[in-house]
């Protein structure tokens, strides 16, 4: 058993980071790291089991449940035709007649649907068959669409009222939805939107020659997208779309009024799915099956989050986070609140890979004590939590990167890697400007 407090207690966390970087399955990485933590902390098997049971009721496990439910809602919206109707409305409203308009339309569609459905891959999967034939005809390359799916799409996670990152941020900081938006969601999204648009403009002339859309692939997408529908089917899809929008917005407004916060998210998702499915003429059994089909691929996240709670508990029990605080506090006190927020953001982006929700919890556990000691306002600390957890997927070519490429039918990994670095730098510059030049 290691002495308490001790930096040796960080070994399980370092093991987890190393395994994730090596490409291990997240469940395998967290289980291995959990075992390492239990051995180092001399935790008997019975206590490990008890800690896992407690993890079932933890906040991070609740977020995992919300993520699964969001996948279910997305599947219901897709099955009823509501999701595609929304995408088509946006694309045609923008008027995709030039490459610039095609970029803007795709960015709006991706960000909005991600914000509504709470899932990056799921929303982009709905968008891709609708927009690719249209934007390909307007002159966009597969490289540009892949960048948009990641760059603009990710901002939807920072803006949606009940997306997993938003729910986690509200839960950790006790801030309201508007406060999280103003402190972190909107400014980071603006930086990423500007960066994404400029980068796409820069790479388009070359990428359209090297990575144009294959005519055969576009034709297949067009055929899949233009499946003939009866007037009744179109009418039902329109009704489902209207019900989806009204229900979601209505529940969101109600949640804000009653200050439901993170705990209200699961009700919003489930209620919206039920209303949309029933209006879309899905039989209750079919509705349940569709919802489960959408949630099923995200089961691994829920399991990982359940295990993450005892994993962090073992690290905390060994005094690792307290040791980090004791080591860094003299330097951070000299640099003030700004240095703490920027340092936490940087460490999160560069050194704590993994599921973004879990990263937020790790950062909050690691630096939370110093945040309290230096009296850093939560409205500023939330910026470090958002940047330190979400921008990692830009800096490193993670599943989000590869997923965006796959959905965009792109094989241009080089531009995605460059874009990730290009997107990370201005976000960190914004954090530095915010914390060093403006009063807390």
Order of alpha helices (4+ residues) and beta strands (2+ residues): alpha-alpha-alpha-alpha-alpha-alpha-alpha-alpha-alpha-alpha-alpha-alpha-alpha-alpha-alpha-alpha-alpha-alpha-alpha-alpha-alpha-alpha-alpha
